[in-house]
Amino acid sequence: MKLQIPMFYYPLKILFVDDDIELLKSYYHLDLPNKMEIESNPHIALEKLINQANKTVKIFNDITNASDINSLTTNDEAIIRFTFKNISKLVHNQDKYNNYGMVVVDYKMHGMNGIELCNKISSEFDILKILLTGEYSPTGAVAAFNENIIDSFLQKGTETTITALLNSINALQLKYFRNITQNFLNLTENKCDFLYDADFINLVNNFIHEHNITEYYLLSNTGCYLMKNKLNNFILNVYTDKDLDIFCEMYEHLNPALIEEVKLRKLIPNFKLPEQTNFALTDYFYPCEKSGPYYYNLYKPDKDNCLF
């Protein structure tokens, strides 16, 4: 199975390094949601990257060794709950936008070439590296790629360079967050197997493209996501028949009329119901549509009922 939708995704901060100042300034016009900075001195760039590098995202740091995983039973959801708690914390963590997660570097620069710079970035830092090659031979770039010194290389100065650069940035980011998610799913026997499902992938991707979503975070083990674009937050609530049957069984005492509407698949609940008693429960159940085996609703949360 090939993972398509990561558990979370956000734009990484990018440092562009080139001794051509005018070219560097042009990068600010790229159509990207990422925070961007430029640097013309490769030695200063290296210092910036080392001092302000993106560290490995510690979402799954409750998993310390294999025995922890082996001790889990199929009904033990502790590790899942811990994971979603940490993902919710990540939503509010502003540092993730301020630490460099990617460098786009020219090969030919005074004092240090692009390969040398990338080679000096320690593997302990999660920094994706894109090399722009002008005079550098493709053979050398391929060798650097094969040795994991760089993650991608592009020919500089062609009509398609900018388009190729945008595609490379977006593809590498998606791969980065897929890999983080895959490591978790491998350890927990793919408890969130809907992330592999074609119907689910299409459902989520449709909303990502339709609403120009730039970051998203999985909020529940049924497939509910917090999604963000430049202007708005959205909650995508997603359930299968099995999920809704379990919900009805667990909350049958809550409100018989609402639960009956869920049983009839006329309503679905919010990914999280309020614990306080001063909220109207009806505000947390929504009319739903169906796509494949999934019932879903997308809404914009307001400040009063924002539960993430």
Buried (B, 14 or more C-beta within 10 A) or exposed (E): EEBBBBBBBBBBBBBBBBBEEEBBEBBEEBEBBBBBBBBBBBBEBBEBBBEBBBEEBEBBEBBEEEEEBEEBEEEEBEBBEBBBEBBBEBBEEEEBBEBBBBBBBBBBBEEBBBBBBBBBBEEEBBBBBBBBBEEBEEEBBEEBBEEEBBBBBBBBEEEEBBEBBEEBBEEBBBBBBBEBBBEBBEBBEBBBEBBBBEEBBBBBEEBBEEBEBBBBBBBBBBBBBBBBBEEEBBBBBBBBEEBBEEBBEEBEEBBEEBBEBBBEEEBBBBBBBBEEEEBEBEEBBBEBEEEEEBBBBBEEBEEEBEBB
